[in-house]
Amino acid sequence: MNLRALRYLSHHISVLARHMSSTLPSYRLASVSPNPLYIPGASSPPPFPHKDQEDFTTILPGNVSADYKLLISAVTPRPIAFISTKGQDGICNLSPYSFFNAMGHDPPTLTFGCVARRASSDGMSDTHRNLLDTKVCCVHIISDWMVEAANHSCGAYDPEVDEIPLTGLTTIPCKSVDVPRIKECAVAMECSLEASHEIKNGEGKVTSTIMICRVLATHVNNHVYDAEKGVVDTALLRPISRLGGDTYGQVSGCFDLPRPNKDGSLGELRFG
């Protein structure tokens, strides 16, 4: 090991050690990264052949079924939005969406994709239709203690069916929107629809719609909230992610990796 590597590793360990010297909340799982001997600018060889194009398979889009399987198995893990809405007829809907993520914090903004439904006369899911009609929803984070109930909500139920009683989950009213909030979810965000954007295929057919939502209020159960730091404790939240097919993921084996300073050295841990 050369001198530069020793200095980089020493700094990495010292940053973590300072945060291990006191009692740490469980989201601060102080440990070194998978490759602590990395030197900025050095190679990071993967555990597979990668020298020539022959080591890779190139797939061009065009087969809808194959494109779907490839995308959801490659873009992983994906967080899951557990979305509650209410139709103009007063019937509630609850469904999980894994084409989902946060897109900004000023203001807090969430996006998720509604894939067109062939079985629906207007091509929309109940969530999609309700959100366009009422312009509000509540986005929850799924945790492992209620993932089976969340999964039960995504059946091909008729529009007049309220999925919430079917799951056994319970509700509490939202404060700023007329949508039920799921009490078993430790994190819930009341949202208004900011915009929607239709995605069309090569034939000009709308195949999905991106929904852009502004967060109006966030509810965090005190069990998972570190009020002093203003953050959610990931280890206590135990969030579930979506992988390929019907496979889900859980959070484990976390590590800290601070952002680099301008001189290439590791910076301080955030939330520390």
C-alpha atoms as a printed R data frame, in Angstrom:
    type eleno elety resid chain resno       x       y       z
1   ATOM     1    CA   MET     A     1   0.000   0.000   0.000
2   ATOM     2    CA   ASN     A     2   1.456   3.380  -0.986
3   ATOM     3    CA   LEU     A     3   1.533   6.514   1.168
4   ATOM     4    CA   ARG     A     4  -1.432   8.135  -0.578
5   ATOM     5    CA   ALA     A     5  -3.614   5.095   0.023
6   ATOM     6    CA   LEU     A     6  -2.583   5.006   3.682
7   ATOM     7    CA   ARG     A     7  -3.510   8.659   4.149
8   ATOM     8    CA   TYR     A     8  -6.880   8.216   2.437
9   ATOM     9    CA   LEU     A     9  -7.729   5.130   4.501
10  ATOM    10    CA   SER     A    10  -6.521   6.803   7.703
11  ATOM    11    CA   HIS     A    11  -8.765   9.806   7.079
12  ATOM    12    CA   HIS     A    12 -11.707   7.545   6.226
13  ATOM    13    CA   ILE     A    13 -11.341   5.651   9.497
14  ATOM    14    CA   SER     A    14 -10.794   8.800  11.566
15  ATOM    15    CA   VAL     A    15 -14.001  10.371  10.227
16  ATOM    16    CA   LEU     A    16 -15.975   7.273  11.165
17  ATOM    17    CA   ALA     A    17 -14.221   6.882  14.518
18  ATOM    18    CA   ARG     A    18 -15.293  10.357  15.615
19  ATOM    19    CA   HIS     A    19 -18.904   9.317  15.126
20  ATOM    20    CA   MET     A    20 -18.430   5.993  16.911
21  ATOM    21    CA   SER     A    21 -17.125   7.641  20.061
22  ATOM    22    CA   SER     A    22 -20.640   8.488  21.217
23  ATOM    23    CA   THR     A    23 -23.942   6.663  21.182
24  ATOM    24    CA   LEU     A    24 -25.165   6.668  17.602
25  ATOM    25    CA   PRO     A    25 -28.759   6.532  16.379
26  ATOM    26    CA   SER     A    26 -29.387   3.364  14.413
27  ATOM    27    CA   TYR     A    27 -29.373   5.105  11.011
28  ATOM    28    CA   ARG     A    28 -25.720   5.980  11.661
29  ATOM    29    CA   LEU     A    29 -24.321   2.503  11.049
30  ATOM    30    CA   ALA     A    30 -20.665   3.484  11.260
31  ATOM    31    CA   SER     A    31 -18.662   1.171   9.039
32  ATOM    32    CA   VAL     A    32 -16.201   1.470   6.199
33  ATOM    33    CA   SER     A    33 -17.316   1.270   2.589
34  ATOM    34    CA   PRO     A    34 -16.928  -1.938   0.524
35  ATOM    35    CA   ASN     A    35 -13.612  -0.752  -0.937
36  ATOM    36    CA   PRO     A    36 -11.897   1.342   1.762
37  ATOM    37    CA   LEU     A    37  -8.488   1.130   0.018
38  ATOM    38    CA   TYR     A    38  -9.781   3.053  -2.993
39  ATOM    39    CA   ILE     A    39  -7.549   5.926  -4.142
40  ATOM    40    CA   PRO     A    40  -9.145   8.798  -6.102
41  ATOM    41    CA   GLY     A    41  -8.312   8.319  -9.769
42  ATOM    42    CA   ALA     A    42  -7.435   4.641  -9.352
43  ATOM    43    CA   SER     A    43  -9.282   1.907 -11.245
44  ATOM    44    CA   SER     A    44 -12.289   0.119  -9.761
45  ATOM    45    CA   PRO     A    45 -12.273  -3.288 -11.481
46  ATOM    46    CA   PRO     A    46 -15.591  -5.152 -11.430
47  ATOM    47    CA   PRO     A    47 -15.799  -8.899 -10.734
48  ATOM    48    CA   PHE     A    48 -16.472  -9.733 -14.398
49  ATOM    49    CA   PRO     A    49 -14.769  -9.390 -17.824
50  ATOM    50    CA   HIS     A    50 -15.239  -5.874 -19.189
51  ATOM    51    CA   LYS     A    51 -12.417  -5.146 -21.636
52  ATOM    52    CA   ASP     A    52 -14.250  -5.548 -24.946
53  ATOM    53    CA   GLN     A    53 -17.701  -4.991 -26.376
54  ATOM    54    CA   GLU     A    54 -17.984  -8.779 -26.659
55  ATOM    55    CA   ASP     A    55 -18.246  -8.859 -22.861
56  ATOM    56    CA   PHE     A    56 -21.555  -6.954 -23.069
57  ATOM    57    CA   THR     A    57 -24.960  -7.620 -24.593
58  ATOM    58    CA   THR     A    58 -26.662  -4.625 -26.220
59  ATOM    59    CA   ILE     A    59 -30.460  -4.635 -26.102
60  ATOM    60    CA   LEU     A    60 -32.460  -2.155 -28.168
61  ATOM    61    CA   PRO     A    61 -36.021  -1.300 -27.071
62  ATOM    62    CA   GLY     A    62 -38.918  -2.503 -29.163
63  ATOM    63    CA   ASN     A    63 -40.322  -5.589 -27.468
64  ATOM    64    CA   VAL     A    64 -42.648  -4.212 -24.793
65  ATOM    65    CA   SER     A    65 -42.658  -7.309 -22.589
66  ATOM    66    CA   ALA     A    66 -38.885  -7.768 -22.789
67  ATOM    67    CA   ASP     A    67 -38.284  -4.057 -22.229
68  ATOM    68    CA   TYR     A    68 -40.377  -4.162 -19.040
69  ATOM    69    CA   LYS     A    69 -38.588  -7.189 -17.586
70  ATOM    70    CA   LEU     A    70 -35.173  -5.750 -18.393
71  ATOM    71    CA   LEU     A    71 -35.932  -2.318 -16.944
72  ATOM    72    CA   ILE     A    72 -37.389  -3.421 -13.616
73  ATOM    73    CA   SER     A    73 -34.620  -5.986 -13.059
74  ATOM    74    CA   ALA     A    74 -31.859  -3.491 -13.894
75  ATOM    75    CA   VAL     A    75 -33.073  -0.348 -12.150
76  ATOM    76    CA   THR     A    76 -32.950  -1.645  -8.585
77  ATOM    77    CA   PRO     A    77 -33.618  -1.162  -5.782
78  ATOM    78    CA   ARG     A    78 -36.605   1.104  -6.319
79  ATOM    79    CA   PRO     A    79 -38.492   2.746  -3.446
80  ATOM    80    CA   ILE     A    80 -42.215   2.076  -3.388
81  ATOM    81    CA   ALA     A    81 -44.898   4.739  -3.107
82  ATOM    82    CA   PHE     A    82 -48.002   3.468  -1.335
83  ATOM    83    CA   ILE     A    83 -50.582   5.928  -2.621
84  ATOM    84    CA   SER     A    84 -54.049   6.635  -1.285
85  ATOM    85    CA   THR     A    85 -56.551   8.681  -3.303
86  ATOM    86    CA   LYS     A    86 -60.273   9.340  -3.267
87  ATOM    87    CA   GLY     A    87 -62.480   9.429  -6.341
88  ATOM    88    CA   GLN     A    88 -65.128  12.049  -7.070
89  ATOM    89    CA   ASP     A    89 -67.661   9.395  -6.040
90  ATOM    90    CA   GLY     A    90 -66.069   9.222  -2.586
91  ATOM    91    CA   ILE     A    91 -64.596   5.725  -3.089
92  ATOM    92    CA   CYS     A    92 -61.008   5.435  -1.834
93  ATOM    93    CA   ASN     A    93 -58.177   3.710  -3.627
94  ATOM    94    CA   LEU     A    94 -54.891   2.386  -2.280
95  ATOM    95    CA   SER     A    95 -52.082   1.010  -4.441
96  ATOM    96    CA   PRO     A    96 -48.270   0.627  -4.508
97  ATOM    97    CA   TYR     A    97 -46.096   2.184  -7.248
98  ATOM    98    CA   SER     A    98 -42.416   1.344  -7.728
99  ATOM    99    CA   PHE     A    99 -41.826   3.737 -10.633
100 ATOM   100    CA   PHE     A   100 -41.301   6.338  -7.908
101 ATOM   101    CA   ASN     A   101 -38.784   8.670  -6.312
102 ATOM   102    CA   ALA     A   102 -38.103  12.103  -4.801
103 ATOM   103    CA   MET     A   103 -37.079  14.717  -7.362
104 ATOM   104    CA   GLY     A   104 -36.281  17.783  -5.280
105 ATOM   105    CA   HIS     A   105 -36.584  19.384  -1.855
106 ATOM   106    CA   ASP     A   106 -37.401  23.076  -2.543
107 ATOM   107    CA   PRO     A   107 -40.290  22.476  -2.574
108 ATOM   108    CA   PRO     A   108 -40.331  18.779  -1.619
109 ATOM   109    CA   THR     A   109 -41.354  17.013  -4.819
110 ATOM   110    CA   LEU     A   110 -42.283  13.408  -5.553
111 ATOM   111    CA   THR     A   111 -42.824  11.733  -8.907
112 ATOM   112    CA   PHE     A   112 -44.294   8.402  -9.890
113 ATOM   113    CA   GLY     A   113 -45.299   6.755 -13.132
114 ATOM   114    CA   CYS     A   114 -48.769   5.435 -13.913
115 ATOM   115    CA   VAL     A   115 -48.536   2.769 -16.598
116 ATOM   116    CA   ALA     A   116 -51.537   2.680 -18.954
117 ATOM   117    CA   ARG     A   117 -54.056  -0.055 -18.145
118 ATOM   118    CA   ARG     A   118 -55.275  -2.047 -21.122
119 ATOM   119    CA   ALA     A   119 -58.224  -3.439 -19.158
120 ATOM   120    CA   SER     A   120 -59.496   0.053 -18.344
121 ATOM   121    CA   SER     A   121 -61.802   1.854 -20.758
122 ATOM   122    CA   ASP     A   122 -59.861   5.121 -20.418
123 ATOM   123    CA   GLY     A   123 -56.460   3.448 -20.015
124 ATOM   124    CA   MET     A   124 -56.097   4.768 -16.468
125 ATOM   125    CA   SER     A   125 -55.618   3.118 -13.116
126 ATOM   126    CA   ASP     A   126 -57.888   4.267 -10.284
127 ATOM   127    CA   THR     A   127 -54.973   6.159  -8.728
128 ATOM   128    CA   HIS     A   128 -54.253   7.937 -12.017
129 ATOM   129    CA   ARG     A   129 -57.885   8.885 -12.595
130 ATOM   130    CA   ASN     A   130 -58.513  10.005  -9.016
131 ATOM   131    CA   LEU     A   131 -55.403  12.152  -8.917
132 ATOM   132    CA   LEU     A   132 -56.282  13.917 -12.171
133 ATOM   133    CA   ASP     A   133 -59.823  14.528 -10.913
134 ATOM   134    CA   THR     A   134 -59.101  15.683  -7.362
135 ATOM   135    CA   LYS     A   135 -55.466  16.839  -7.648
136 ATOM   136    CA   VAL     A   136 -54.516  15.372  -4.229
137 ATOM   137    CA   CYS     A   137 -53.119  12.141  -2.766
138 ATOM   138    CA   CYS     A   138 -51.189  10.774   0.193
139 ATOM   139    CA   VAL     A   139 -47.901   8.968  -0.476
140 ATOM   140    CA   HIS     A   140 -46.742   6.463   2.161
141 ATOM   141    CA   ILE     A   141 -43.496   4.557   2.609
142 ATOM   142    CA   ILE     A   142 -43.904   0.779   2.895
143 ATOM   143    CA   SER     A   143 -42.151  -0.948   5.813
144 ATOM   144    CA   ASP     A   144 -41.557  -4.648   6.300
145 ATOM   145    CA   TRP     A   145 -44.209  -5.088   8.988
146 ATOM   146    CA   MET     A   146 -46.996  -4.268   6.528
147 ATOM   147    CA   VAL     A   147 -45.601  -5.233   3.116
148 ATOM   148    CA   GLU     A   148 -47.986  -8.178   2.691
149 ATOM   149    CA   ALA     A   149 -50.977  -5.909   3.313
150 ATOM   150    CA   ALA     A   150 -49.588  -3.376   0.837
151 ATOM   151    CA   ASN     A   151 -49.119  -6.100  -1.763
152 ATOM   152    CA   HIS     A   152 -52.708  -7.245  -1.265
153 ATOM   153    CA   SER     A   153 -53.932  -3.810  -2.357
154 ATOM   154    CA   CYS     A   154 -52.551  -4.137  -5.899
155 ATOM   155    CA   GLY     A   155 -54.989  -6.760  -7.140
156 ATOM   156    CA   ALA     A   156 -57.038  -6.143 -10.271
157 ATOM   157    CA   TYR     A   157 -60.032  -4.868  -8.303
158 ATOM   158    CA   ASP     A   158 -62.933  -3.023  -9.900
159 ATOM   159    CA   PRO     A   159 -63.009   0.799  -9.568
160 ATOM   160    CA   GLU     A   160 -65.909   0.662  -7.116
161 ATOM   161    CA   VAL     A   161 -63.851  -1.434  -4.682
162 ATOM   162    CA   ASP     A   162 -62.141   0.321  -1.772
163 ATOM   163    CA   GLU     A   163 -58.893  -1.611  -1.244
164 ATOM   164    CA   ILE     A   164 -58.260  -0.322   2.277
165 ATOM   165    CA   PRO     A   165 -60.746  -2.631   4.093
166 ATOM   166    CA   LEU     A   166 -59.464  -5.565   2.032
167 ATOM   167    CA   THR     A   167 -55.935  -5.077   3.360
168 ATOM   168    CA   GLY     A   168 -56.907  -4.798   7.035
169 ATOM   169    CA   LEU     A   169 -54.999  -1.517   7.286
170 ATOM   170    CA   THR     A   170 -56.504   1.371   9.243
171 ATOM   171    CA   THR     A   171 -56.787   5.061   8.455
172 ATOM   172    CA   ILE     A   172 -56.632   8.526   9.962
173 ATOM   173    CA   PRO     A   173 -57.708  11.716   8.140
174 ATOM   174    CA   CYS     A   174 -55.095  13.829   6.397
175 ATOM   175    CA   LYS     A   175 -54.824  17.424   7.585
176 ATOM   176    CA   SER     A   176 -54.594  19.348   4.320
177 ATOM   177    CA   VAL     A   177 -56.149  17.020   1.717
178 ATOM   178    CA   ASP     A   178 -59.354  14.967   1.640
179 ATOM   179    CA   VAL     A   179 -57.641  11.597   1.434
180 ATOM   180    CA   PRO     A   180 -57.256   8.850   4.075
181 ATOM   181    CA   ARG     A   181 -53.826   8.298   5.612
182 ATOM   182    CA   ILE     A   182 -52.641   4.787   6.574
183 ATOM   183    CA   LYS     A   183 -51.804   4.614  10.283
184 ATOM   184    CA   GLU     A   184 -49.558   1.555   9.950
185 ATOM   185    CA   CYS     A   185 -47.138   3.535   7.729
186 ATOM   186    CA   ALA     A   186 -44.456   5.355   9.717
187 ATOM   187    CA   VAL     A   187 -44.000   7.998   6.988
188 ATOM   188    CA   ALA     A   188 -46.802   9.612   4.999
189 ATOM   189    CA   MET     A   189 -46.731  12.689   2.762
190 ATOM   190    CA   GLU     A   190 -49.825  14.672   1.861
191 ATOM   191    CA   CYS     A   191 -49.462  15.895  -1.717
192 ATOM   192    CA   SER     A   192 -51.061  18.023  -4.396
193 ATOM   193    CA   LEU     A   193 -50.674  17.335  -8.096
194 ATOM   194    CA   GLU     A   194 -48.257  19.850  -9.589
195 ATOM   195    CA   ALA     A   195 -48.255  18.527 -13.155
196 ATOM   196    CA   SER     A   196 -48.598  15.396 -15.273
197 ATOM   197    CA   HIS     A   197 -46.693  14.409 -18.376
198 ATOM   198    CA   GLU     A   198 -47.824  11.782 -20.861
199 ATOM   199    CA   ILE     A   199 -45.286   9.354 -22.339
200 ATOM   200    CA   LYS     A   200 -46.093   8.118 -25.851
201 ATOM   201    CA   ASN     A   201 -44.633   5.182 -27.745
202 ATOM   202    CA   GLY     A   202 -43.517   5.198 -31.375
203 ATOM   203    CA   GLU     A   203 -47.105   4.844 -32.513
204 ATOM   204    CA   GLY     A   204 -48.201   7.940 -30.609
205 ATOM   205    CA   LYS     A   205 -50.117   5.948 -28.000
206 ATOM   206    CA   VAL     A   206 -49.969   7.084 -24.367
207 ATOM   207    CA   THR     A   207 -48.330   4.215 -22.475
208 ATOM   208    CA   SER     A   208 -47.599   5.892 -19.148
209 ATOM   209    CA   THR     A   209 -48.054   9.199 -17.362
210 ATOM   210    CA   ILE     A   210 -45.563  10.816 -15.017
211 ATOM   211    CA   MET     A   211 -47.269  12.445 -12.039
212 ATOM   212    CA   ILE     A   212 -45.388  15.283 -10.338
213 ATOM   213    CA   CYS     A   213 -46.592  15.979  -6.800
214 ATOM   214    CA   ARG     A   214 -45.744  18.682  -4.284
215 ATOM   215    CA   VAL     A   215 -45.511  17.623  -0.634
216 ATOM   216    CA   LEU     A   216 -47.823  19.729   1.540
217 ATOM   217    CA   ALA     A   217 -47.169  17.964   4.845
218 ATOM   218    CA   THR     A   218 -45.148  14.996   6.072
219 ATOM   219    CA   HIS     A   219 -46.217  12.811   8.980
220 ATOM   220    CA   VAL     A   220 -43.477  10.771  10.691
221 ATOM   221    CA   ASN     A   221 -44.179   8.402  13.567
222 ATOM   222    CA   ASN     A   222 -42.151   9.360  16.624
223 ATOM   223    CA   HIS     A   223 -40.709   5.840  16.799
224 ATOM   224    CA   VAL     A   224 -38.675   6.390  13.606
225 ATOM   225    CA   TYR     A   225 -38.072  10.152  13.874
226 ATOM   226    CA   ASP     A   226 -34.881  11.687  15.261
227 ATOM   227    CA   ALA     A   227 -36.257  15.105  16.214
228 ATOM   228    CA   GLU     A   228 -32.836  16.485  17.177
229 ATOM   229    CA   LYS     A   229 -31.370  15.744  13.730
230 ATOM   230    CA   GLY     A   230 -34.622  16.177  11.824
231 ATOM   231    CA   VAL     A   231 -34.189  12.855  10.012
232 ATOM   232    CA   VAL     A   232 -35.939   9.507   9.705
233 ATOM   233    CA   ASP     A   233 -34.057   6.559  11.211
234 ATOM   234    CA   THR     A   234 -33.732   4.140   8.290
235 ATOM   235    CA   ALA     A   235 -33.004   1.127  10.472
236 ATOM   236    CA   LEU     A   236 -36.216   1.681  12.424
237 ATOM   237    CA   LEU     A   237 -38.275   2.573   9.342
238 ATOM   238    CA   ARG     A   238 -37.275  -0.754   7.734
239 ATOM   239    CA   PRO     A   239 -38.337   0.350   4.241
240 ATOM   240    CA   ILE     A   240 -39.080  -2.146   1.491
241 ATOM   241    CA   SER     A   241 -37.803  -1.733  -2.070
242 ATOM   242    CA   ARG     A   242 -38.820  -3.348  -5.334
243 ATOM   243    CA   LEU     A   243 -36.464  -5.461  -7.407
244 ATOM   244    CA   GLY     A   244 -37.119  -7.464 -10.576
245 ATOM   245    CA   GLY     A   245 -40.231  -9.594 -11.030
246 ATOM   246    CA   ASP     A   246 -42.047 -10.201  -7.748
247 ATOM   247    CA   THR     A   247 -38.868  -9.819  -5.669
248 ATOM   248    CA   TYR     A   248 -38.557  -7.246  -2.905
249 ATOM   249    CA   GLY     A   249 -35.557  -5.960  -0.978
250 ATOM   250    CA   GLN     A   250 -34.844  -4.956   2.623
251 ATOM   251    CA   VAL     A   251 -32.271  -2.535   4.005
252 ATOM   252    CA   SER     A   252 -29.216  -4.276   5.453
253 ATOM   253    CA   GLY     A   253 -25.432  -3.964   5.419
254 ATOM   254    CA   CYS     A   254 -25.461  -0.151   5.460
255 ATOM   255    CA   PHE     A   255 -22.242   1.853   5.449
256 ATOM   256    CA   ASP     A   256 -21.212   5.511   5.539
257 ATOM   257    CA   LEU     A   257 -19.317   7.137   2.681
258 ATOM   258    CA   PRO     A   258 -18.885  10.923   3.032
259 ATOM   259    CA   ARG     A   259 -18.685  13.145  -0.038
260 ATOM   260    CA   PRO     A   260 -15.163  14.198  -1.088
261 ATOM   261    CA   ASN     A   261 -13.679  17.619  -0.388
262 ATOM   262    CA   LYS     A   262 -12.221  19.733  -3.207
263 ATOM   263    CA   ASP     A   263  -8.753  18.361  -2.449
264 ATOM   264    CA   GLY     A   264  -9.993  14.783  -2.906
265 ATOM   265    CA   SER     A   265 -10.024  13.866   0.783
266 ATOM   266    CA   LEU     A   266 -13.178  12.535   2.400
267 ATOM   267    CA   GLY     A   267 -15.426  15.109   4.003
268 ATOM   268    CA   GLU     A   268 -17.407  14.910   7.199
269 ATOM   269    CA   LEU     A   269 -20.461  12.727   7.609
270 ATOM   270    CA   ARG     A   270 -23.750  14.523   7.168
271 ATOM   271    CA   PHE     A   271 -26.387  14.146   9.902
272 ATOM   272    CA   GLY     A   272 -23.447  13.480  12.240
